[in-house]
Amino acid sequence: MAKQAIDGFGEGTEVVRVYLAGSLDEAQKAEAALDGAGVTYAVEVEEFLAPTILGSGSPRPGAGFWLVEADLDAACAALTAAGLRRGLVDRG
């Protein structure tokens, strides 16, 4: 289990985003945590709004981490254990 292209999950497989990293360092830490958890995931470049000093959002690139829903709990636990909470996608 490891990183793969998003289309590697196969047609018709529903994937969910588990994490959005805002920097390369954060993305590398997320990859290490997910590799350690033994889950298969895909990484896609995504644009998100980052807060600015003035309070408005400024678009910037990030790395979205996608996986099958069955691996969501294990991935969240691994990312949390690695101290990566800020980019976790709200599951509520």
Secondary structure, 3 states (H helix, E strand, C coil): CCECCHHHHCCCCCEEEEEEECCHHHHHHHHHHHHHHCCCEEEEEEEEEEECCCCCEEEEEEEEEEEEHHHHHHHHHHHHHCCCCCCECCCC
